[in-house]
Amino acid sequence: MQQPFVPLVRKLEQLQALTAAQREVLQKLPVTVRELAPGDHVVHEGDKPKLVCMVVAGVTYRYTIVGSGKRQIMAFYIPGDIPDLSSLFIEQMDHSVAALVPSTIAAIPHGAMRRLFEQDPLLGEMFWRETLIDAAIIRRWLASVGRRTASACLAHIICEFVTRMRAAGLSDGVTCDFPMTQTDLGDAAGLSTVHVNRTLRDLRDRGLVTWGPRSVTIHDWAGLAALGEFDPSYLQLPRR
């Protein structure tokens, strides 16, 4: 299996094993690998892309800029994710996707993806399922920003990210790479940097989490999940 496809195959197989033929179909997809620096864009709002981009390494994020010039982050993406898969079905992007940290992506032409769906409809259903999960994540974030307290909102973001990283084999579920700055978290939760700083200190003082250099360690998973009202069922992951 080509290295770019290893995270994707792992993700697709979380609910359903791939056949040898399906692995071969994925292996034959034409890809162009790109290295991104923090802030480099996968796609800009207003673009009419002809490619989808799979995250191979690093973290990217979906965002938009509102009229005041402020950034609203709507999701983070980890290896195996295809954050712009919707570009197959919409002509013009209504959001941007950029690299949060140094990242590697694999660009796949739209035509190749459409041929894959025609050749193997079951694979097409798997990708469609991933798009629906992506939408479910955005709905949960909307509920957090609109109705949860700052502590609950950040607790939910942390629980979700660590859960997804664990499913991708990139965390033990306790300590996890967590490269978001306080500015990034503020733009995800609709909070000022000062408010984020105060809220993260509150989570630490409650004994829920501690922070390392670009990492987080969860000391009380049940407490953090209860605070953030985090139920992972919307991620459609196999129960452990």
KEROMAR-389383 format. One record per residue (C-alpha): residue number from 1; x, y, z. Coordinates in pm, whole numbers, always signed. Example, Ala and Ser with C-alpha at 12.3 -4.5 7.8 and 13.67 -1.06 7.14 Angstrom:
<guvexs>
<kolvo 1; u +1230; v -450; w +780>
<kolvo 2; u +1367; v -106; w +714>
</guvexs>
This chain:
<guvexs>
<kolvo 1; u +0; v +0; w +0>
<kolvo 2; u +139; v +341; w -94>
<kolvo 3; u +219; v +543; w +217>
<kolvo 4; u -34; v +821; w +135>
<kolvo 5; u -319; v +571; w +153>
<kolvo 6; u -228; v +401; w +484>
<kolvo 7; u -417; v +652; w +707>
<kolvo 8; u -718; v +649; w +473>
<kolvo 9; u -740; v +269; w +468>
<kolvo 10; u -715; v +258; w +847>
<kolvo 11; u -1000; v +508; w +872>
<kolvo 12; u -1227; v +331; w +621>
<kolvo 13; u -1169; v -2; w +795>
<kolvo 14; u -1288; v +126; w +1132>
<kolvo 15; u -1635; v +2; w +1045>
<kolvo 16; u -1586; v -227; w +747>
<kolvo 17; u -1288; v -430; w +626>
<kolvo 18; u -1170; v -359; w +273>
<kolvo 19; u -1127; v -640; w +22>
<kolvo 20; u -802; v -694; w -161>
<kolvo 21; u -970; v -558; w -476>
<kolvo 22; u -1078; v -240; w -295>
<kolvo 23; u -729; v -186; w -161>
<kolvo 24; u -597; v -224; w -514>
<kolvo 25; u -846; v +32; w -647>
<kolvo 26; u -730; v +282; w -384>
<kolvo 27; u -367; v +201; w -454>
<kolvo 28; u -412; v +292; w -821>
<kolvo 29; u -557; v +635; w -756>
<kolvo 30; u -328; v +902; w -904>
<kolvo 31; u -196; v +1128; w -631>
<kolvo 32; u +27; v +1432; w -611>
<kolvo 33; u +189; v +1467; w -270>
<kolvo 34; u +236; v +1819; w -134>
<kolvo 35; u +415; v +1946; w +175>
<kolvo 36; u +242; v +2235; w +350>
<kolvo 37; u +381; v +2486; w +598>
<kolvo 38; u +153; v +2624; w +871>
<kolvo 39; u -97; v +2859; w +708>
<kolvo 40; u -56; v +2714; w +358>
<kolvo 41; u -392; v +2652; w +196>
<kolvo 42; u -543; v +2333; w +63>
<kolvo 43; u -831; v +2533; w -86>
<kolvo 44; u -960; v +2891; w -57>
<kolvo 45; u -1316; v +3007; w -17>
<kolvo 46; u -1445; v +3090; w -365>
<kolvo 47; u -1219; v +2836; w -541>
<kolvo 48; u -1359; v +2591; w -795>
<kolvo 49; u -1126; v +2297; w -726>
<kolvo 50; u -1068; v +2000; w -953>
<kolvo 51; u -892; v +1797; w -683>
<kolvo 52; u -968; v +1656; w -341>
<kolvo 53; u -691; v +1649; w -83>
<kolvo 54; u -633; v +1372; w +169>
<kolvo 55; u -441; v +1448; w +488>
<kolvo 56; u -141; v +1214; w +508>
<kolvo 57; u +37; v +1374; w +804>
<kolvo 58; u -16; v +1676; w +1025>
<kolvo 59; u -338; v +1867; w +1099>
<kolvo 60; u -549; v +2092; w +877>
<kolvo 61; u -859; v +2293; w +958>
<kolvo 62; u -1173; v +2427; w +794>
<kolvo 63; u -1251; v +2795; w +847>
<kolvo 64; u -1424; v +3103; w +716>
<kolvo 65; u -1369; v +3477; w +768>
<kolvo 66; u -1670; v +3676; w +884>
<kolvo 67; u -1745; v +4038; w +800>
<kolvo 68; u -1550; v +4171; w +1098>
<kolvo 69; u -1239; v +3998; w +965>
<kolvo 70; u -1239; v +3738; w +1241>
<kolvo 71; u -1168; v +3372; w +1169>
<kolvo 72; u -1415; v +3097; w +1265>
<kolvo 73; u -1265; v +2747; w +1269>
<kolvo 74; u -1528; v +2481; w +1205>
<kolvo 75; u -1331; v +2155; w +1222>
<kolvo 76; u -984; v +2005; w +1257>
<kolvo 77; u -866; v +1728; w +1022>
<kolvo 78; u -614; v +1453; w +1093>
<kolvo 79; u -440; v +1185; w +881>
<kolvo 80; u -691; v +984; w +678>
<kolvo 81; u -940; v +1272; w +649>
<kolvo 82; u -1040; v +1432; w +318>
<kolvo 83; u -1163; v +1774; w +431>
<kolvo 84; u -1268; v +1897; w +87>
<kolvo 85; u -1449; v +1585; w -36>
<kolvo 86; u -1762; v +1799; w -74>
<kolvo 87; u -1593; v +1975; w -367>
<kolvo 88; u -1689; v +1672; w -575>
<kolvo 89; u -2051; v +1783; w -551>
<kolvo 90; u -2043; v +2162; w -516>
<kolvo 91; u -1901; v +2394; w -780>
<kolvo 92; u -1757; v +2665; w -558>
<kolvo 93; u -1611; v +2635; w -208>
<kolvo 94; u -1791; v +2830; w +65>
<kolvo 95; u -1502; v +2788; w +313>
<kolvo 96; u -1124; v +2752; w +322>
<kolvo 97; u -899; v +2468; w +438>
<kolvo 98; u -545; v +2537; w +558>
<kolvo 99; u -260; v +2363; w +738>
<kolvo 100; u -243; v +2416; w +1114>
<kolvo 101; u +106; v +2264; w +1143>
<kolvo 102; u +357; v +2130; w +888>
<kolvo 103; u +142; v +1880; w +701>
<kolvo 104; u +148; v +1643; w +407>
<kolvo 105; u -148; v +1608; w +174>
<kolvo 106; u -217; v +1389; w -129>
<kolvo 107; u -417; v +1554; w -408>
<kolvo 108; u -650; v +1328; w -610>
<kolvo 109; u -824; v +1450; w -929>
<kolvo 110; u -1204; v +1469; w -915>
<kolvo 111; u -1226; v +1251; w -1226>
<kolvo 112; u -1031; v +971; w -1059>
<kolvo 113; u -1258; v +982; w -754>
<kolvo 114; u -1571; v +969; w -967>
<kolvo 115; u -1435; v +671; w -1161>
<kolvo 116; u -1361; v +499; w -829>
<kolvo 117; u -1723; v +549; w -718>
<kolvo 118; u -1848; v +404; w -1050>
<kolvo 119; u -1608; v +109; w -1033>
<kolvo 120; u -1686; v +23; w -669>
<kolvo 121; u -2014; v +167; w -536>
<kolvo 122; u -1945; v +21; w -190>
<kolvo 123; u -1628; v +229; w -166>
<kolvo 124; u -1836; v +525; w -278>
<kolvo 125; u -2074; v +460; w +11>
<kolvo 126; u -1781; v +456; w +254>
<kolvo 127; u -1666; v +797; w +135>
<kolvo 128; u -2024; v +928; w +152>
<kolvo 129; u -2041; v +805; w +512>
<kolvo 130; u -1726; v +1002; w +592>
<kolvo 131; u -1889; v +1316; w +451>
<kolvo 132; u -2192; v +1260; w +674>
<kolvo 133; u -1968; v +1217; w +981>
<kolvo 134; u -1794; v +1541; w +890>
<kolvo 135; u -2135; v +1712; w +888>
<kolvo 136; u -2216; v +1557; w +1226>
<kolvo 137; u -1897; v +1704; w +1372>
<kolvo 138; u -1991; v +2051; w +1250>
<kolvo 139; u -2339; v +2016; w +1405>
<kolvo 140; u -2185; v +1929; w +1743>
<kolvo 141; u -1949; v +2224; w +1720>
<kolvo 142; u -2240; v +2453; w +1636>
<kolvo 143; u -2423; v +2336; w +1947>
<kolvo 144; u -2110; v +2393; w +2157>
<kolvo 145; u -2044; v +2745; w +2033>
<kolvo 146; u -2410; v +2841; w +2063>
<kolvo 147; u -2514; v +2684; w +2393>
<kolvo 148; u -2229; v +2537; w +2598>
<kolvo 149; u -2017; v +2721; w +2850>
<kolvo 150; u -1658; v +2800; w +2758>
<kolvo 151; u -1528; v +2514; w +2976>
<kolvo 152; u -1776; v +2268; w +2827>
<kolvo 153; u -1702; v +2380; w +2471>
<kolvo 154; u -1325; v +2334; w +2507>
<kolvo 155; u -1373; v +2005; w +2694>
<kolvo 156; u -1579; v +1878; w +2401>
<kolvo 157; u -1317; v +1986; w +2145>
<kolvo 158; u -1043; v +1811; w +2344>
<kolvo 159; u -1244; v +1489; w +2388>
<kolvo 160; u -1333; v +1477; w +2021>
<kolvo 161; u -980; v +1539; w +1897>
<kolvo 162; u -822; v +1281; w +2129>
<kolvo 163; u -1089; v +1024; w +2041>
<kolvo 164; u -1030; v +1069; w +1669>
<kolvo 165; u -651; v +1060; w +1709>
<kolvo 166; u -681; v +738; w +1910>
<kolvo 167; u -893; v +581; w +1635>
<kolvo 168; u -624; v +683; w +1385>
<kolvo 169; u -357; v +512; w +1594>
<kolvo 170; u -196; v +845; w +1685>
<kolvo 171; u -277; v +854; w +2057>
<kolvo 172; u -317; v +615; w +2348>
<kolvo 173; u -631; v +804; w +2452>
<kolvo 174; u -453; v +965; w +2747>
<kolvo 175; u -167; v +1174; w +2607>
<kolvo 176; u -209; v +1320; w +2261>
<kolvo 177; u -39; v +1565; w +2028>
<kolvo 178; u -247; v +1881; w +2054>
<kolvo 179; u -93; v +2149; w +1830>
<kolvo 180; u -366; v +2412; w +1862>
<kolvo 181; u -262; v +2748; w +2004>
<kolvo 182; u -490; v +2941; w +2235>
<kolvo 183; u -575; v +3162; w +1937>
<kolvo 184; u -678; v +2854; w +1737>
<kolvo 185; u -897; v +2729; w +2021>
<kolvo 186; u -1051; v +3072; w +2059>
<kolvo 187; u -1137; v +3082; w +1690>
<kolvo 188; u -1289; v +2733; w +1718>
<kolvo 189; u -1494; v +2811; w +2029>
<kolvo 190; u -1581; v +3174; w +1960>
<kolvo 191; u -1377; v +3296; w +2260>
<kolvo 192; u -1113; v +3561; w +2315>
<kolvo 193; u -757; v +3444; w +2379>
<kolvo 194; u -782; v +3577; w +2735>
<kolvo 195; u -1101; v +3375; w +2792>
<kolvo 196; u -937; v +3063; w +2646>
<kolvo 197; u -637; v +3104; w +2877>
<kolvo 198; u -864; v +3136; w +3180>
<kolvo 199; u -1075; v +2838; w +3071>
<kolvo 200; u -778; v +2608; w +3010>
<kolvo 201; u -648; v +2700; w +3355>
<kolvo 202; u -989; v +2605; w +3495>
<kolvo 203; u -973; v +2262; w +3328>
<kolvo 204; u -627; v +2210; w +3472>
<kolvo 205; u -727; v +2325; w +3820>
<kolvo 206; u -1018; v +2079; w +3818>
<kolvo 207; u -764; v +1799; w +3767>
<kolvo 208; u -906; v +1710; w +3426>
<kolvo 209; u -609; v +1780; w +3197>
<kolvo 210; u -253; v +1906; w +3193>
<kolvo 211; u -65; v +2063; w +2906>
<kolvo 212; u +276; v +1989; w +2761>
<kolvo 213; u +456; v +2139; w +2464>
<kolvo 214; u +193; v +2100; w +2191>
<kolvo 215; u +32; v +1809; w +2376>
<kolvo 216; u -246; v +1735; w +2621>
<kolvo 217; u -275; v +1465; w +2889>
<kolvo 218; u -619; v +1370; w +3016>
<kolvo 219; u -624; v +1270; w +3384>
<kolvo 220; u -999; v +1230; w +3431>
<kolvo 221; u -1161; v +1117; w +3108>
<kolvo 222; u -1504; v +1061; w +3262>
<kolvo 223; u -1500; v +1405; w +3423>
<kolvo 224; u -1385; v +1581; w +3104>
<kolvo 225; u -1644; v +1398; w +2892>
<kolvo 226; u -1921; v +1478; w +3139>
<kolvo 227; u -1826; v +1845; w +3144>
<kolvo 228; u -1821; v +1863; w +2763>
<kolvo 229; u -2134; v +1646; w +2725>
<kolvo 230; u -1921; v +1433; w +2494>
<kolvo 231; u -2089; v +1125; w +2348>
<kolvo 232; u -1868; v +983; w +2069>
<kolvo 233; u -2154; v +803; w +1892>
<kolvo 234; u -2173; v +1078; w +1627>
<kolvo 235; u -1821; v +985; w +1514>
<kolvo 236; u -1948; v +637; w +1417>
<kolvo 237; u -1642; v +465; w +1562>
<kolvo 238; u -1642; v +101; w +1671>
<kolvo 239; u -1709; v +69; w +2042>
<kolvo 240; u -1408; v -46; w +2245>
</guvexs>
